[in-house]
Amino acid sequence: MNDIVIVRGGGDIATGVIQKLYRSGFKVIVTEINNPTSIRRKVCLSEAIYEGEVRVEKLVGVYSESLKDIMNAWHNNKIPVLKDPKVRILKDINVTAIIDATLSKRNIGTNKCMAPITIALGPGYVGGQDVDVVIETQRGHNLGTLVFQGEASKNTGIPGIIKGYGIERVIYSPCEGKLKIIKDIGDVVNKGDVICLVNDSNVYATIPGVLRGMIRDGLYVKKGLKIADIDPRITEIENCNRVSDKARNIGGATLEALMYMKNIKGGYVYGREIAEKNIR
């Protein structure tokens, strides 16, 4: 299979999508912002922007800056990860599909003019209007549903409930400033433990459990930004390094949507000259 798919975003859910596409034979390019703020860093290909190369399970992402880098990554069975928030790589390469997996909860510009097949994850896009298909990302019976007409469920701001904990599991920055990690991913914490500093302000664990997510050390964060999350299940330490059940579900749904649209539209690619006109 020679189909090329661009995935916008390399966070934990996006990485679950990328894993499904890669295993199914698609050539994947990941485009990211210049300074990603992924929380579940151990399962995010976006970390290649900082580390140069990262491994998530058997998936390897490598930071790439050019078309030559992309080709080399594919040749070595790796996933190229670019700093390219505007998806300008479209000027240089033909693609079958673009998938917005940033989970920005708003329309960041992905549109049906950009590729033969367009898919977006979560709220912010209208299926059949902005993109071909929207994927439901809210936990529950409809998780992974393909939305061809209309929108995914609105963001509630409340994480999935685990052992009775919901919003308590997520930790936000109390102020603006540079973050310093005290406890990192995989550490067991008690309620009230200092897990990081933002400038001189202590940030405390809100519940006991395993620190499943922690934003990258040294990043400058804004007040209210999500910076960490805790899993109350101590037995889940190993899963800090594994793609989550939710990411696998959404990844499978995205693969289904892509194959469904390919069957409808055919396996053609997009011309560079057309794509170039639609890049903003």
Number of C-alpha atoms within 10 A of each C-alpha: 7 11 15 19 24 25 26 26 30 31 26 27 27 27 27 28 25 33 25 21 21 16 10 11 12 18 24 24 27 30 25 24 18 13 13 21 20 23 20 25 24 25 28 26 32 34 27 22 22 14 12 13 19 23 17 19 12 8 17 18 28 27 25 24 14 13 13 9 16 22 16 16 20 15 10 10 14 24 29 27 30 27 20 16 15 16 21 15 23 22 16 14 14 20 26 23 25 28 27 26 28 22 19 13 14 11 15 14 13 21 22 18 16 23 26 20 28 27 31 30 28 28 22 20 27 20 21 17 14 20 24 23 28 32 28 24 25 21 13 9 7 13 18 27 19 23 21 18 14 15 20 27 16 13 13 7 8 11 16 14 12 11 9 9 15 14 14 15 23 19 20 15 21 18 16 15 18 15 23 19 17 13 16 19 22 22 16 19 23 16 11 12 17 17 21 24 19 22 14 12 15 16 23 16 25 20 20 18 23 24 28 26 25 25 24 21 14 12 15 15 21 17 13 12 15 19 24 25 26 26 25 21 13 16 10 15 18 10 14 20 19 17 21 16 12 17 23 21 18 28 25 19 23 29 17 15 24 23 15 12 19 16 10 9 11 13 14 15 17 18 16 15 12 14 20 15 11 14 17 8
